[in-house]
């Protein structure tokens, strides 16, 4: 995913970006992100469909959105069958 973004002409994303709470405590780690723009990019594999993982993911999504992060989530289909969709989805977030 990181190489796709770079090869697609987007700025280099920060891998394994920690998002901290108001007290500076690291709460969530994003797969990729652009800290200055508060844009996060996640690759969701099969384990994200497990019930307990799904619950944690939803709680995380709500917190990130409430704290100004614009998150985008992609799967294997996006990465391997429609990579242009990823670029078209992320690019406007970085140039807004």
N, C-alpha and C positions, 0 to 999 in steps of 0.2 A: 504494500500500500504506500509506504514511504517513497519508494522509488517511482511508483506511478505518479505521485504528486509532483515530484521533482522533475521527472522526464516530461511531464505535462506542462512545465513552465511555471509552476507555482513555487512560492518561497519554500525553503527547506523547513519542514515541520520539526518540532522538538519531540523526540521519542520519549515515551514513558514519563510524560509531564505530570508532576504532582500539583494538584489543586489544594490550596490551603484554606482553612477557615479564617475568620476575622482575627483570630489570635495567632495566626501563623502556623497552626498545627496542620500537617498534611492529612487530608481526609481521603481523597480519591486520586488514583493514578490513571491518566488517560493514555490510550495507545499512542496517539499522536496529537499534537496540538500547536496552536499559535497563541501563546500566552498574551501578547499585546492586544490581540483582537478578540480574545476570549472565545476562540473557536476550537472545539475538540472533535476528533475523528476517532471512531471506534470500529474495530473489526469484530463482529459477533459470530463466533463459531457455534458449533453444536451444543457446547456446554451451557450456553445462554438460554437454552430451552428447558433446562431442568427447573422444576418449580421453585426451589429455594433460591437459586441463582436469579431467576426472573424477578422474584420479590425484591432482592437486594438491588438489582439493576433499576427497577422502577423507582425505588427510594432515592437512589443515586441520581437518576435522571431529573427527578423533581427538585432535588437540592441544587444541582448544577444550573438548571433553568432559572430557579429563584435567585441565583447568585450571578446572573448575567452571562452564563456560558451558552453559546449556541452550538449544540452538539449535532453531529450527523453520524448515523450508524449504518454500516455496510456489512454485507455477507459475502460468502464465496461466489455467489452468482454475480454480484456486482463486480467483484475484483477480476474474475476470470472470463465473464461473458459480456460485461458491459462497463468496461473501465471508463469510457467517455462520460458515462452517467456520473461517476464519482467526481471527475474533474468539473463537470458542468454544475454539480451541486455545491462543491466546495469553493470554487472560484469567486462567485458573487459574494460570499461571506467575507472574503479577504479584501475585496475591492469596494465594499460598501462604505 
